[in-house]
Every structure is written in C-alpha cells, then in structure tokens.
Amino acid sequence: MVTTGAISAREQSHGLLRHMLRIRRFEEKSAELYSAGKIRGFLHLYIGEEAVAAGAIPLLGADDAIVSTYREHGHALVRGMSAGTIMAEMYGKANGCSRGRGGSMHLFDAALRFYGGNAIVAGGLPVAVGLALADQMQGHPRVTACLFGDGAVDEGEFHESLNLSALWKLPVVFLCENNLYAMGTALERHEAQTQIYAKADAYGMASAIVDGMDVLAVHQAMQVAVDHIRAGKGPYLLEARTYRFRAHSMYDAELYRSQDEVNEWKHRDPITLFTTKLQQESLLTDAELAEMEAQIAAEVAAAVAIAEAGPWEPVEDLLKDVYTCPA
C-alpha cells in the first residue's frame, strides 16, 4: 500500500473504504430519490466503479485540477464537494453547486478546481488540455486529471487531446474508466483496438492498464502516473478496467447485456473485496465498519434534508446569465 507521511496503513485503508462506501450509499439514495420523482432529468450512477475515484483522486493535491464526465458524483464526493451541495444540485435547488441549473451531469466547483461534469462525450478532454497548458505557461507545478469513459475514445477529441498533450509535454493524466460499454455498445463492437492504454503508443505517451475493481491497484497505478507527470516527463494514459452494476442511466432498459454477466461482475464488487481483505489482515473490525456505515448514513440523510429544504431559484432570475447583451 502506498502511504503518505505519518498516515498508517490502517488509517489509509479506512480512508479508501470510506470513500467507496460514501459513493455507494449516496448513489443508492440517488436512485431511490429519482424513482420517487425528487430528482429529474438524466441520472448516471457510479455503482460498481467506486474503486477508481477512491483510489485515484486522493493522490491529487488541492492545486491540481479535475475534469470529469457525466458519471461524476463519485468524483465530486472524493474531491471534497459536500454531499448536500451535490444532492441540492440534483434536486435543481439554488443551493446546489451550480445553483440548480446543471443537475446531475454538470457538477462544478472552481474553488475545488473541479471543472465538470460534462454532458458531451469526450467534451472534457480538450478542457483538460487547456487547463494543463495554462498551468505550464504560468509555471504552476500542477497536474490535471481528466476522467472519461471508453466511449470517449471514439471521438476525435480523444486523439487531438493526446496528440497535443504529448507534443507539448503537458502535465495531464488521462484516466479512462473503461466499464466495457459505451452506453449500450460493448467495447469489442466499437473499438478495433480494445486495449485502450495501447493507443498512447501512437503519441509516444507513457501508459498502463490497471484492475479498476481493486482500489489498492488503482491507488498504486495512479501514484506512478502522477509521479511521472510531476517529474516533467509529460502526459500519461491510465486505463482502469471496471464495470458498472447499474444500467447506463436510469432511462436505460439495459437490453444489451445479460443479468448473468452483471452477476458475475458483482462477485468482484470492489467494496466487498476490499472489506474482506482488510478484515482478513486485521485492519478492520465489525464495529469499525458498522460505525463507518452509520456515519455515512447520517451524512446522506443530512444531504437529502439540505436538498429538500433548499430554495428554488427565483423566477425573475431564470434568464440571468443565459444571454449577455452589450450595454
């Protein structure tokens, strides 16, 4: 296990598990609220993929930037955005991180250097290139982490972004959360080269693949990527092979894969695997796990309360920031 400073293996392992549990319980509540009509619009859940966010994002510093995709609730939670702010945004309330105007797919917090939540597939990649270029030109020793799914690899922006990043040796880690399905299209049906990390070879870029269901493996692989970038060696492509246990979105009829396949992947649930590992190594007791679950349940309940009590944006403000007219 990669440890930082005086943090013990026990403390760090509890931190990783807490991140995953917070995401899982938040997403389960979000699905419940969506079914009750409290959350509307599109909702893409991160259930099953928790090890990627939990393992990778804590290695980024406060000055580093994150550019996310539309399946970003877990990314935002690990980055430090409060559950209440996220839930209020999904409710469409004015106390949400985007004042209720963005919803589930457009979480944003400039103070956290969390730049979306982007609804357009691959839309975040050129944004990440721009952020990294700005940091490089201004002499800021920062890393920009760009998270995206395997479907984004089919877009021209993927190749353009990797090319420019390699050409200019930009400090970007491109983290592909490959959950094997681009919406409803299986990886082997939309990619001639299914080893996404291998695509970096065309740009002379360092790359690696990691088991995205193993939080420690992700943590260690991300550490290598971040160290590579901080050493001034240019960008890095990291592919995390993972799997979403829920449908692409709450609107998805999920006719493209069998329940047997989903159940088989659930045997590799990252939370169950890591919890078992910690218990076997005497790093986690039943009492500690129960306390962690209770604290998270209270946090999620408080987030719902914040969203329920949050104000709607005044009607007279609905056109604010929509159009900007010269004086």
VEXKEBA-5264 format. One record per residue: residue in three letters; x, y, z of N, C-alpha, C, O in turn. Coordinates in steps of 0.1 Angstrom, whole numbers, padded with zeros to 4 digits, always signed. Each point is the difference from the previous one (the first is absolute). Last residue first. Layout:
N
ALAXYZXYZXYZXYZ
...
end
This chain:
327
ALA-0239+0466-0233-0007+0012+0005-0003+0010-0010-0006+0011+0003
PRO+0010-0064-0014+0008+0012+0002-0008+0011+0005-0012+0002-0003
CYS-0002-0053+0014-0001+0010-0010+0009+0012+0002+0002+0004+0012
THR-0010-0059+0001+0007+0012+0004-0001+0010-0012+0005-0003-0011
TYR-0034-0043+0030+0005+0008-0010+0007+0012+0005-0004+0005+0011
VAL-0007-0038+0019-0003-0008-0012+0005+0008-0012+0006-0006-0009
ASP-0004+0021+0056+0012-0007-0006-0004-0009-0012+0009-0007-0004
LYS-0051+0021+0029+0013+0006+0004+0011-0009-0005-0001-0013+0002
LEU-0048+0006-0005+0007+0004-0012+0014+0006+0003+0008+0003-0009
LEU-0037-0018+0045+0002-0011-0009+0007+0004-0013+0007-0009-0006
ASP-0022+0035+0047+0014-0002-0003+0003-0011-0011+0011-0003-0003
GLU-0055+0016+0021+0006+0012-0006+0015-0002-0004+0005+0008-0007
VAL-0029-0041+0032-0005+0000-0014+0007+0012-0007+0004-0002-0012
PRO+0021-0020+0054-0012+0009-0003-0003+0000-0015+0009+0000-0008
GLU+0013-0044+0030+0004+0013-0005-0012+0009-0003-0010-0005-0005
TRP+0007-0031+0044+0000+0001-0014+0005+0013-0005-0002+0010+0007
PRO+0016-0033+0041-0009+0009-0007+0001-0002-0015+0010-0004-0006
GLY-0002-0033+0047+0007+0010-0008-0010+0008-0008-0011-0005-0003
ALA+0004-0035+0032-0003+0014+0006+0006+0011-0009-0003+0012+0003
GLU+0009-0058-0015-0015+0002+0002-0003+0014+0005-0010+0006-0005
ALA+0055-0019+0001-0006+0001-0013-0015+0003+0001-0005+0008-0007
ILE+0029-0017+0046+0005+0013-0006-0007+0002-0013-0004+0011-0003
ALA-0004-0052+0023-0006+0010+0008+0003+0014-0006-0008+0009-0001
VAL+0031-0047-0015-0014+0001-0005-0008+0011+0006-0007+0007-0006
ALA+0051-0015+0022+0000+0006-0014-0014+0001-0006-0003+0009-0006
ALA+0009-0030+0048+0001+0014+0001+0000+0007-0013-0005+0011-0002
ALA+0005-0058+0003-0013+0005+0005+0001+0015+0001-0010+0007-0003
VAL+0050-0028-0007-0009-0001-0012-0014+0006+0004-0007+0007-0007
GLU+0039-0011+0042+0004+0010-0010-0010+0000-0012-0003+0011-0005
ALA-0002-0044+0037-0004+0013+0006+0003+0011-0010-0007+0009-0002
ALA+0021-0052-0009-0014+0000+0000-0005+0014+0005-0010+0006-0006
ILE+0055-0016+0010-0003+0003-0014-0015+0001-0001-0005+0009-0008
GLN+0021-0021+0050+0004+0014-0003-0004+0004-0014-0004+0011-0003
ALA-0003-0056+0016-0009+0009+0007+0003+0014-0003-0009+0008-0002
GLU+0038-0041-0015-0012+0000-0007-0010+0009+0006-0008+0007-0007
MET+0049-0013+0029+0002+0007-0013-0013+0001-0008-0004+0011-0005
GLU+0004-0036+0045+0001+0014+0003+0002+0008-0013-0006+0011-0001
ALA+0007-0057-0003-0014+0004+0004+0000+0015+0003-0009+0007-0004
LEU+0051-0027-0004-0008+0000-0013-0014+0005+0003-0006+0008-0007
GLU+0034-0015+0044+0005+0011-0008-0008+0002-0013-0003+0011-0004
ALA-0006-0049+0031-0004+0012+0007+0004+0013-0008-0008+0009-0001
ASP+0023-0051-0013-0014+0001-0003-0005+0013+0006-0009+0007-0006
THR+0060-0006-0005-0009-0009+0008-0014+0003-0004-0003+0009-0007
LEU+0055-0004-0017-0014+0005+0001-0008-0010+0008-0001-0012-0002
LEU+0046+0004-0009+0001+0015-0001-0014+0006+0001-0001+0012+0000
SER+0019-0060-0002-0003+0006+0014+0002+0015-0001+0005+0006+0010
GLU-0005-0038-0047+0013+0005+0004-0001+0007+0014+0010+0007+0004
GLN-0048-0025-0025+0009-0011+0001+0014+0004+0005+0007-0008+0006
GLN-0040+0041-0014-0004-0008+0011+0010-0012+0002+0003-0003+0011
LEU+0002+0031-0048+0003+0007+0012-0003-0008+0012+0007+0000+0010
LYS-0020-0017-0052+0015+0001+0001+0004+0006+0013+0009-0005+0007
THR-0055+0005-0018+0005-0013+0004+0015-0001+0002+0005-0006+0010
THR-0024+0046-0027-0004-0002+0014+0005-0014+0005+0005-0001+0011
PHE+0002+0012-0056+0009+0007+0008-0004-0002+0015+0009-0001+0009
LEU-0037-0019-0042+0014-0006+0000+0009+0007+0009+0008-0006+0007
THR-0052+0023-0011+0000-0013+0006+0015-0006+0001+0004-0005+0010
ILE-0011+0044-0035-0002+0003+0015+0001-0013+0008+0006-0001+0010
PRO-0004+0000-0058+0012+0006+0006-0001+0002+0015+0010-0001+0007
ASP-0033-0037-0037-0004+0013+0005+0012+0005+0008+0005-0006+0009
ARG-0012-0036-0036+0012+0008+0001-0003+0014+0005+0007+0010-0003
HIS-0041-0041-0006+0009-0008+0008+0013+0007+0003+0008-0003+0009
LYS-0039+0020-0039-0003+0004+0014+0008-0009+0009+0001+0004+0012
TRP-0001-0012-0059+0009+0011+0004-0002+0004+0015+0009+0005+0006
GLU-0037-0038-0024+0014-0005+0000+0010+0011+0005+0009-0002+0008
ASN-0055+0012-0016+0002-0007+0013+0014-0005+0001+0006-0001+0011
VAL-0018+0022-0051+0001+0009+0011+0002-0007+0013+0008+0005+0008
GLU-0014-0032-0045+0013+0008-0001+0001+0009+0011+0011+0001+0006
ASP-0051-0024-0010+0010-0009+0004+0014+0007+0000+0008-0002+0009
GLN-0046+0024-0026+0000+0001+0014+0011-0010+0006+0006+0003+0010
SER-0001+0017-0060-0008-0010+0007+0002+0003+0015+0010+0005+0005
ARG-0008+0031-0047+0008-0009+0008-0009-0009+0009-0011+0004+0003
TYR-0006+0031-0032+0012-0004-0008+0009-0009+0008+0010-0004-0006
LEU-0052+0028+0018-0003-0012-0008+0012-0005-0007-0001-0010-0007
GLU-0014+0049+0040+0010-0009+0002-0002-0014-0007-0001-0010+0006
ALA-0023+0055-0002-0007-0012+0002+0010-0012+0002-0004-0011+0004
ASP+0009+0066+0008+0005-0011-0008-0008-0013+0003+0000-0005+0011
TYR-0003+0049+0011-0009-0001-0012+0003-0013-0008-0007-0004-0008
MET+0034+0019+0045-0013-0004+0006-0010-0002-0011-0010-0007+0002
SER+0061+0000-0016-0008+0011+0007-0013-0005+0005-0003-0012-0003
HIS+0035-0019-0012+0007+0012-0004-0005+0012+0007+0007+0009+0005
ALA-0017-0052+0022-0001+0003-0014+0007+0013-0003+0004+0007+0009
ARG+0015-0034+0032-0013+0005-0004+0000+0003-0015+0010-0001-0006
PHE+0029-0014+0027-0010-0010+0004-0014+0004-0004-0009-0009-0002
ARG+0060+0020-0019-0012+0006+0007-0010-0011+0002-0004-0007-0009
TYR+0060+0005+0003-0014-0005-0005-0010+0007+0008+0000+0000+0013
THR+0057+0001-0029-0009+0000+0011-0014-0005-0006+0000-0005-0011
ARG+0056+0016+0001-0011-0009-0004-0009-0002+0011+0003-0005+0011
ALA+0032+0046-0024-0005-0008+0011-0012-0009-0005-0010+0006-0004
GLU+0055+0023-0018-0013-0006-0002-0004-0009+0012+0008-0009+0004
LEU+0026+0054-0016-0003-0011+0009-0014-0006-0003-0010+0007+0001
LEU+0051+0028-0023-0013-0006-0002-0002-0013+0008+0008-0009-0001
TYR+0023+0058+0000+0000-0014+0004-0015-0005-0003-0009+0007+0004
PRO+0048+0039-0015-0013-0006+0004+0001-0015+0001+0009-0007-0003
GLY+0037+0035+0012-0012+0001-0010-0012-0008+0005+0000-0005+0011
LYS+0043+0012+0013+0002-0009-0011-0012+0000-0010-0001-0009-0009
GLY+0013+0032+0053+0002+0007-0012+0001-0009-0012+0006+0005-0011
ALA-0015-0015+0058+0014+0000-0003+0003+0006-0013+0011+0001-0005
ARG-0055-0007+0021+0006+0010+0009+0015+0001-0003+0007+0010+0003
ILE-0033-0043-0026-0003+0014-0004+0007+0010+0008+0006+0010-0006
HIS-0001-0055+0019+0005+0002-0014-0002+0014-0005+0009+0006-0005
ASP-0029-0019+0046+0014+0002+0001+0007+0002-0013+0009+0008-0001
VAL-0054-0019+0000+0002+0013+0006+0014+0003+0002+0005+0011-0003
ALA-0017-0054-0011-0003+0010-0011+0003+0014+0005+0006+0008-0007
VAL-0001-0044+0038+0011+0000-0011-0003+0010-0010+0009+0007-0005
GLN-0041-0012+0038+0012+0006+0005+0011+0000-0010+0007+0010-0001
MET-0047-0032-0010-0001+0015-0001+0012+0007+0006+0004+0010-0005
ALA-0006-0057+0009+0002+0004-0014-0002+0015-0002+0008+0006-0008
GLN-0016-0024+0051+0014-0001-0003+0003+0004-0015+0010+0006-0003
HIS-0055-0006+0018+0007+0009+0008+0015+0000-0004+0007+0010-0002
VAL-0036-0043-0016-0002+0013-0006+0008+0011+0007+0007+0008-0007
ALA-0006-0050+0026+0007-0001-0013-0002+0014-0007+0010+0005-0006
LEU-0033-0012+0046+0014+0002+0002+0008+0000-0013+0010+0008-0001
VAL-0057-0016+0000+0003+0014+0003+0015+0002+0003+0005+0011-0003
ASP-0032-0044-0030+0009-0002+0012+0005+0014+0004+0008+0006-0008
MET-0035-0015-0030-0008-0005+0011+0008-0002+0012-0005-0004+0011
GLY+0023+0018-0054-0008+0011+0005-0010-0005+0011-0007+0008+0006
ASP+0056-0023-0028-0013-0006+0004-0008+0010+0008+0003+0004+0011
VAL+0033+0011-0048-0001-0004+0014-0013-0006+0002-0010+0003-0007
ILE+0050+0015-0033-0014-0004+0003+0000-0006+0014+0010-0006+0005
ALA+0022+0045-0034-0001-0012+0008-0015-0004+0001-0009+0008-0002
SER+0049+0030-0023-0013-0005+0003+0001-0013+0008+0010-0006+0001
ALA+0018+0051-0029+0001-0010+0010-0015-0005+0004-0009+0009+0000
MET+0022+0013-0049-0004+0003+0014+0001-0012+0009-0004-0011-0004
GLY+0010+0021-0046+0012-0001+0008-0003+0003+0015+0009+0006+0007
TYR-0042-0010-0043+0005+0013+0003+0012+0000+0009+0004+0011+0005
ALA-0025-0051-0020+0000+0008-0012+0005+0014+0002+0004+0007-0009
ASP-0012-0038+0045+0013-0002-0007+0001+0008-0013+0011+0004-0004
ALA-0050-0006+0033+0010+0010+0004+0013-0002-0008+0007+0010-0002
LYS-0044-0041+0001-0001+0011-0009+0010+0011+0002+0003+0009-0008
ALA-0010-0047+0037+0010-0002-0011-0001+0011-0011+0010+0002-0007
TYR-0040-0007+0045+0012+0006+0004+0011+0000-0011+0009+0008-0001
ILE-0052-0029-0005+0000+0014-0002+0013+0007+0004+0004+0009-0006
GLN-0020-0057-0013+0009+0004+0011+0002+0016-0001+0009+0004-0007
THR-0035-0027-0025-0007+0001+0012+0009+0003+0012-0005+0002+0011
GLN+0003+0007-0065+0010-0003+0010-0007+0001+0014-0002+0012+0004
ALA-0027-0005-0038+0009-0010-0007+0011-0005+0009+0004-0011+0000
GLU-0053+0031+0016+0014+0002-0001+0008-0011-0007-0001-0012+0004
HIS-0047+0013+0004+0003+0014-0004+0014+0003-0001+0004+0011-0003
ARG-0023-0054+0016-0008+0004-0012+0002+0014-0004-0005+0005-0010
GLU+0026-0026+0049+0005-0007-0012-0008+0003-0013+0004-0003-0011
LEU-0018+0021+0054+0013+0005-0004+0005-0006-0013+0005+0007-0009
ALA-0058-0003+0018+0012-0007+0006+0013+0004-0006+0000+0004-0012
THR-0047+0024+0016+0008-0006-0010+0013-0006+0007+0008+0007+0006
GLY-0045+0022+0012-0004-0014-0001+0008-0008-0010-0003-0011-0004
MET+0023+0052+0027-0014+0000+0001-0004-0015-0001+0001-0008+0009
ALA+0041+0004-0015-0002+0013-0003-0015+0002-0002-0006-0003-0010
TYR+0036-0035+0038-0011+0004-0008-0001+0015-0002+0000+0007+0010
LEU+0034-0029+0016-0002-0010-0010-0012+0003-0009-0003-0008-0009
ASN+0026+0035+0045-0010-0010+0005-0005-0009-0010-0011-0007+0002
ASN+0054+0042+0007-0005-0009-0010-0010-0010+0006+0004-0010+0006
GLU+0019+0058+0004-0008-0010+0008-0007-0009-0010-0011+0003-0004
CYS+0057+0029+0000-0012-0006-0007-0006-0010+0009+0006-0010+0004
LEU+0028+0054+0000-0004-0012+0007-0013-0005-0006-0011+0006+0002
PHE+0055+0028-0011-0012-0004-0006-0004-0013+0006+0006-0010-0002
VAL+0027+0051+0018-0002-0014+0001-0014-0003-0006-0010+0005+0006
VAL+0047+0038-0013-0014-0006+0001+0001-0015+0002+0008-0007-0007
PRO+0025+0050-0001-0002-0008+0012-0014-0005+0002-0007+0005+0009
LEU+0036+0006-0057-0009+0006+0010-0002-0009+0012+0000-0013-0001
LYS+0028+0016-0044+0004-0006+0013-0008+0006+0012+0005+0005+0010
TRP-0009+0002-0059+0004+0011+0008+0004-0005+0014+0003+0008+0009
LEU-0017-0040-0042+0008+0010-0008+0006+0011+0009+0012+0003-0001
ALA-0044-0034+0019+0013-0007-0003+0010+0010-0006+0012+0001+0003
SER-0056+0013+0002+0006-0001+0014+0014-0006-0002+0009+0004+0007
LEU-0036+0000-0045+0005+0013+0004+0007-0001+0014+0011+0006+0002
ASN-0031-0046-0020+0011+0005-0009+0006+0013+0005+0012+0001+0002
LEU-0050-0019+0020+0012-0008+0003+0012+0005-0008+0011+0001+0005
SER-0053+0018-0014+0005+0004+0014+0013-0007+0003+0009+0006+0006
GLU-0032-0017-0046+0006+0014-0001+0006+0004+0014+0010+0006+0000
HIS-0033-0047-0003+0013+0000-0007+0006+0013-0001+0012+0002+0001
PHE-0054-0004+0019+0009-0009+0008+0014+0000-0007+0010+0002+0007
GLU-0047+0020-0027+0006+0008+0010+0010-0008+0008+0010+0005+0005
GLY-0038-0024-0039+0012+0006-0005+0007+0008+0011+0013+0001+0000
GLU-0044-0044+0012-0001+0014-0004+0013+0006-0004+0011-0004+0005
ASP-0018-0040+0014-0005+0000-0014+0000+0014-0005-0002+0002-0012
VAL+0011-0012+0058+0012-0003-0008-0004+0000-0015+0009+0002-0009
ALA-0040+0004+0045+0006+0012-0004+0012-0003-0010+0004+0009-0007
GLY-0029-0044+0029-0007+0006-0012+0007+0012-0005-0001+0003-0012
ASP+0015-0025+0052+0006-0006-0012-0007+0006-0013+0006+0000-0010
GLY-0005+0032+0053-0003-0014-0002+0005-0005-0013+0005+0008-0008
PHE+0015+0031+0043-0009-0002-0011-0003-0014-0002+0008-0009+0006
LEU+0022+0051+0024-0006-0013+0001-0011-0001-0012-0007+0010-0002
CYS+0054+0020+0016-0012-0001-0008-0006-0014+0000+0007-0009-0005
ALA+0029+0044+0034-0005-0014-0002-0013+0001-0008-0009+0007+0004
THR+0056+0025+0005-0015+0000-0003-0004-0015-0003+0007-0006-0008
VAL+0035+0033+0038-0005-0011-0009-0015+0002-0003-0007+0004+0009
ARG+0051+0032+0006-0013-0007+0002-0002-0011-0009+0007-0001-0010
PRO+0027+0042+0022+0003-0014+0000-0013-0009+0004+0000-0006+0010
HIS+0007+0056-0036-0006-0006+0012+0003-0015-0001-0004-0007-0009
GLY+0015+0044-0024+0010-0006+0009-0005-0006+0013+0007-0001+0010
GLN-0029+0021-0050+0001+0009+0011+0010-0006+0010+0002+0007+0011
MET-0013-0031-0050+0005+0014-0005+0002+0009+0012+0009+0009-0001
GLN-0026-0052+0009+0013-0001-0005+0006+0014-0004+0011+0003+0004
ASP-0056-0007+0010+0009-0002+0011+0014-0001-0005+0009+0006+0007
ALA-0042-0003-0040+0001+0012+0008+0009-0001+0012+0008+0009+0003
LEU-0016-0047-0029+0008+0009-0007+0002+0013+0007+0010+0006+0001
ALA-0039-0038+0017+0014-0004+0001+0009+0009-0007+0011+0004+0005
LEU-0057+0003-0010+0004+0002+0014+0014-0003+0002+0008+0008+0006
GLY-0026-0019-0048+0001+0015+0002+0004+0004+0014+0008+0009+0002
VAL-0016-0055-0012+0012+0005-0007+0002+0015+0002+0011+0004+0002
ALA-0051-0023+0014+0012-0004+0008+0013+0004-0006+0009+0005+0007
VAL-0048+0002-0031+0000+0009+0011+0012-0003+0009+0007+0009+0005
PRO-0016-0038-0041+0006+0013-0004+0000+0010+0011+0009+0009+0000
LEU-0031-0050+0010+0014-0002-0003+0007+0013-0005+0011+0003+0005
GLY-0059-0009+0007+0010+0004+0010+0014-0001-0004+0009+0007+0007
GLY-0047-0022-0034+0001+0014+0001+0010+0006+0010+0005+0011-0001
ALA-0020-0058-0011+0013+0005-0003+0002+0015+0000+0010+0005-0003
VAL-0059-0018+0004+0010-0011+0000+0013+0005-0006+0001+0005-0011
ILE-0038+0027+0035+0005-0005-0013+0011-0010+0001+0010+0002+0007
ALA-0029+0020+0031-0010-0009-0005+0004-0005-0014-0004-0011-0005
ASN+0033+0025+0050-0002+0004-0014-0010-0009-0006+0003-0013+0000
GLY+0022+0021+0051-0013+0000-0006-0001+0006-0014-0002+0012-0002
GLY+0033+0012+0028-0010-0009-0007+0004-0014+0002+0011-0005+0002
TYR+0021+0034+0016-0005+0007-0012-0010-0009-0008+0003-0004-0011
PHE+0023+0014+0060-0008-0011-0006-0008+0006-0011-0010+0006+0002
ARG+0040+0015+0033+0006-0003-0014-0007-0012-0005+0007-0009-0006
LEU-0020+0032+0046+0006-0013+0001+0008-0004-0013+0006-0011+0000
ALA-0029+0052+0001+0008+0001+0012+0008-0014+0002+0011+0000+0005
ALA-0044+0005-0039+0012+0006-0004+0010+0000+0012+0012-0001-0002
ASP-0053-0031-0011+0004+0008+0011+0014+0005-0003+0010-0007+0001
PHE-0056-0024-0022+0011+0009-0003+0004+0007+0013-0009+0005+0007
LEU-0026-0044-0035+0005+0004+0013+0013+0008-0002+0008-0003-0009
HIS-0044-0018-0022+0008+0013-0001+0004+0005+0014-0002+0011+0003
MET-0028-0050-0015+0012-0001-0009+0009+0012+0000+0010+0000-0007
SER-0051-0005+0035+0009-0011+0002+0012+0000-0008+0011-0003+0004
GLY-0034+0051-0001-0005-0014+0003+0011-0010+0001+0011+0003+0002
GLY-0015+0048-0013+0008-0011-0007-0006-0014+0002+0000-0008-0009
ARG-0015+0050+0030-0002+0001-0015+0007-0011-0007-0004-0002-0012
GLY+0003+0014+0061-0011-0008-0005-0002+0000-0015-0010-0006-0005
ARG+0047+0026+0029-0012+0008+0002-0013-0007-0005-0010+0006-0003
SER+0054-0025+0005-0002+0007-0012-0013+0008+0000-0006+0003-0010
CYS+0018-0029+0047+0014+0005-0004-0001+0008-0012+0008+0009-0003
GLY-0052-0010+0034+0009-0010-0006+0013+0006-0005+0001+0012-0001
ASN-0041+0010+0021+0012-0002+0009+0009-0012-0005+0009-0005+0007
ALA-0051+0018-0029+0010+0011-0001+0012-0002+0009+0010+0007-0003
LYS-0038-0050-0017-0002+0011+0009+0011+0010-0001+0011-0003-0004
GLY-0022-0041-0018-0002+0012-0007-0002+0012+0009-0006+0010-0004
TYR+0018-0057+0014-0014+0004+0002-0004+0012-0009-0012+0003-0001
MET+0056-0018+0002-0008-0010-0007-0015+0002+0001-0008-0004-0008
GLU+0039+0032+0032+0001+0002-0015-0009-0010-0008-0006+0004-0009
ALA+0010-0010+0056-0008+0012-0003+0000+0003-0015-0010+0004-0006
MET+0038-0038+0022-0014-0004+0000-0009+0012-0004-0010-0002-0007
ILE+0056+0010+0012-0003-0008-0012-0014-0004-0001-0007+0001-0010
THR+0021+0023+0048+0001+0009-0012-0003-0008-0012-0007+0005-0009
GLY+0010-0029+0049-0012+0008+0000+0000+0009-0012-0011+0003-0006
ALA+0048-0030+0015-0011-0008-0005-0013+0008-0001-0008-0002-0009
SER+0057+0025+0004-0009-0005+0010-0012-0008-0006-0005+0004-0011
MET+0056+0001-0009-0013+0007-0001-0010-0007+0010+0000-0012+0000
GLY+0045-0003-0009-0002+0008+0012-0013+0008-0001-0003+0008+0009
ARG+0025-0045-0037+0008+0013-0001-0003+0009+0011+0009+0009+0004
VAL-0033-0049-0009+0014-0003+0005+0008+0013-0001+0009+0002+0008
LEU-0053+0001-0023+0000-0004+0014+0014-0002+0005+0004+0006+0010
ALA-0011+0001-0056-0002+0012+0007+0000-0002+0015+0006+0008+0008
HIS-0003-0045-0037+0012+0008-0002-0001+0013+0009+0009+0004+0007
GLY-0047-0033-0010+0011-0005+0008+0013+0008-0001+0007+0002+0010
HIS-0044+0010-0038-0003+0002+0015+0011-0005+0009+0004+0007+0009
GLU-0007-0007-0060+0010+0007+0008-0003+0001+0015+0008+0006+0007
ARG-0021-0020-0058-0001-0010+0011+0009+0004+0011+0010-0007+0003
TYR-0010+0031-0044-0013+0002+0006-0003-0010+0011-0010+0001+0007
THR+0060+0014-0013-0010-0003-0010-0013+0001+0006-0001+0005+0011
SER+0049+0023+0002-0008-0013+0001-0009-0002-0011-0001+0008-0010
VAL+0048+0018+0029-0010+0002-0010-0007-0013-0001+0006-0011-0002
ILE+0029+0037+0039-0007-0012-0004-0011+0004-0011-0008+0009+0003
ALA+0058+0012+0021-0013+0002-0006-0006-0014-0003+0007-0010-0003
ASP+0031+0031+0042-0002-0008-0013-0014+0001-0004-0009+0003+0008
ASP+0025+0015+0033+0002+0009-0011-0001-0007-0013-0001+0006-0011
ALA-0004-0029+0053-0010+0010-0001+0001+0009-0012-0009+0006-0005
GLY+0030-0055+0000+0001+0011+0010-0011+0010-0002-0007+0000-0010
LEU+0008-0055-0001+0001+0013-0006+0000+0011+0011-0007-0001+0010
LEU+0001-0046-0003+0014+0003-0002+0002+0013-0007+0011+0004-0002
PRO-0055-0023+0013+0007+0005+0012+0015+0003-0003+0006+0007+0008
ILE-0034-0026-0043-0002+0014+0002+0007+0005+0013+0005+0011+0000
ALA-0006-0059-0016+0008+0009-0007-0001+0015+0005+0011+0006+0001
GLY-0035-0045+0018+0015-0003+0000+0008+0011-0007+0011+0002+0004
ALA-0059+0000+0000+0006+0000+0013+0015-0003+0000+0007+0005+0008
ALA-0032-0004-0049+0000+0013+0006+0007+0000+0014+0008+0008+0003
VAL-0013-0050-0024+0008+0009-0009+0001+0014+0007+0011+0005+0002
ALA-0038-0040+0017+0015-0002+0002+0008+0010-0008+0011+0004+0004
GLU-0060-0009-0009+0005+0009+0011+0015-0001+0003+0006+0010+0004
GLU-0041-0030-0036+0013+0006-0005+0007+0008+0011+0009+0007-0002
GLY-0052-0030+0008+0009-0010-0006+0013+0006-0004+0010-0008+0000
ILE-0050+0041+0002+0000-0013+0008+0008-0011-0007-0004-0003-0011
TYR-0009+0051+0000+0014-0005+0000+0002-0013+0007+0011-0004+0003
LEU-0054+0031-0033+0006-0004+0013+0013-0007-0001+0004-0006-0010
HIS-0037+0044-0016+0009-0011-0003+0007-0004+0013+0007+0009+0006
LEU-0052+0020-0025+0007-0004+0012+0008-0012-0003-0005-0010-0003
PHE-0028+0054-0021+0008-0012-0001+0007-0003+0013+0004+0009+0008
GLY-0049+0017-0004+0010+0001-0010+0007-0013-0001-0005-0011+0003
ARG-0015+0025+0044-0005-0001-0013+0011+0001-0010+0011+0003+0003
ILE-0025-0013+0053+0011+0003-0010-0005-0002-0014-0006-0011-0002
LYS-0025+0002+0035+0007+0011+0006+0012+0006-0008+0002+0012-0001
GLY-0033-0052-0006-0003+0013-0007+0007+0012+0006-0003+0011-0004
ALA+0006-0060+0015-0011+0007+0007-0003+0014-0006-0009+0007+0004
SER+0045-0035-0020-0013-0008-0002-0012+0007+0007-0011-0002-0004
TYR+0053+0022+0010-0003+0001-0014-0013-0007-0002-0009+0005-0007
LEU+0028-0010+0049-0006+0013-0002-0004+0003-0014-0010+0007-0003
GLU+0034-0047+0012-0013+0000+0008-0008+0013-0002-0012+0000-0003
ALA+0056-0003-0014-0009-0008-0008-0014-0001+0006-0010+0001-0007
SER+0044+0021+0031-0004+0008-0012-0009-0008-0008-0010+0006-0006
LYS+0028-0027+0043-0010+0009+0004-0005+0009-0012-0011+0003-0001
GLU+0047-0033-0006-0012-0007+0003-0011+0009+0004-0012-0002-0004
GLU+0054+0021-0002-0006-0003-0012-0013-0009+0001-0010+0002-0007
PHE+0035+0011+0046-0005+0012-0007-0007-0004-0013-0011+0005-0003
ARG+0034-0039+0026-0012+0003+0007-0007+0013-0006-0012+0001+0000
ARG+0054-0015-0019-0011-0010-0002-0013+0004+0007-0010-0001-0006
ILE+0049+0029+0012-0006+0000-0014-0011-0010-0001-0011+0004-0006
ARG+0033-0004+0047-0007+0012-0002-0006+0001-0014-0012+0004-0002
LEU+0040-0040+0011-0013-0002+0006-0008+0013-0001-0012-0001-0002
MET+0056+0002-0014-0008-0009-0008-0014-0002+0006-0010+0000-0007
HIS+0042+0026+0031-0003+0006-0013-0010-0009-0008-0010+0005-0005
ARG+0027-0023+0045-0010+0010+0002-0004+0008-0013-0012+0002-0002
LEU+0048-0033+0001-0013-0007+0001-0011+0010+0003-0011-0001-0006
LEU+0054+0018+0004-0003-0006-0013-0014-0006+0001-0009+0002-0009
GLY+0028+0012+0049-0004+0012-0008-0004-0005-0014-0010+0006-0005
HIS+0026-0038+0035-0013+0005+0004-0005+0012-0008-0011+0001-0003
SER+0055-0017-0004-0010-0009-0005-0014+0003+0004-0009-0002-0008
GLN+0044+0029+0024-0001+0002-0014-0011-0010-0006-0008+0003-0008
GLU+0020-0006+0054-0007+0012-0003-0003+0002-0014-0010+0004-0004
ARG+0036-0041+0017-0014-0002+0005-0008+0013-0004-0011-0001-0005
ALA+0057+0000-0004-0007-0009-0009-0014-0001+0004-0009+0000-0009
SER+0032+0045+0025+0003-0015+0001-0008-0007-0010-0010+0005-0006
ILE+0031+0046+0007-0012-0007-0001+0003-0015+0000+0008-0005-0008
ALA+0023+0043+0008-0002-0008+0012-0013-0008+0000-0003-0006+0010
GLY+0023+0020-0057+0004+0006+0013-0002-0009+0012+0004-0012-0001
THR-0026-0008-0039+0004+0014+0000+0004+0005+0013-0009+0000+0009
THR+0004-0051-0038-0004+0009+0011+0007+0013-0001+0010+0002-0006
VAL-0025-0049-0024+0007+0013-0001-0005+0008+0012-0012+0003+0002
MET+0013-0058-0005-0008+0012+0000+0009+0012+0000+0010+0001+0007
end
